């Protein structure tokens, strides 16, 4: 699991702090495809935290590799959906919500 290097603490995966921490470690200019259910920003975030093959199918909803439905904060989707769709721009949007 990724952690905040400045504090040494591991933020909750489903928290804005957790998303910001992860986005800070991504290449700012790298683009992501919002409509790629298995590789969108949220799916990549979930994979980075150990979830295998997540399928993000709706705003705030995703399915794990066993077919179980889960939720994530709706703000995550808003951050991912807005343009431009780069990790750096998503980081700015996420920080604005802290």
C-alpha positions, 0 to 999 in steps of 0.5 A, a space after each residue: 500500500 502506498 503511504 505518505 512519505 512526509 508523515 509515514 502514515 497510510 491514509 484510508 484508501 477510500 479517502 480524499 487524502 488517500 487519492 491525493 497521496 497516490 496522485 502525487 506519486 503519478 507522472 503529472 503529464 500522463 493521461 488516463 482514459 475516463 471511459 476505460 472501465 478497467 484502466 480509468 483513474 479510479 481503476 488504476 487507483 484501486 489496482 495500486 492498492 491491491 484490488 485485482 482487476 477492478 471494473 468501475 462501472 458507474 459513478 461511485 460503484 465498482 466490482 471486484 474480480 469475484 463479482 462483488 459490488 463496492 462503492 467509492 466516494 462520488 468525488 473520485 468520479 468528479 475528479 476523474 471525469 473533468 478535463 484535462 484528463 491527466 494525473 496532474 490535473 486530477 491532483 489539482 482537482 483533488 487537492 481543491 476538495 481537501 
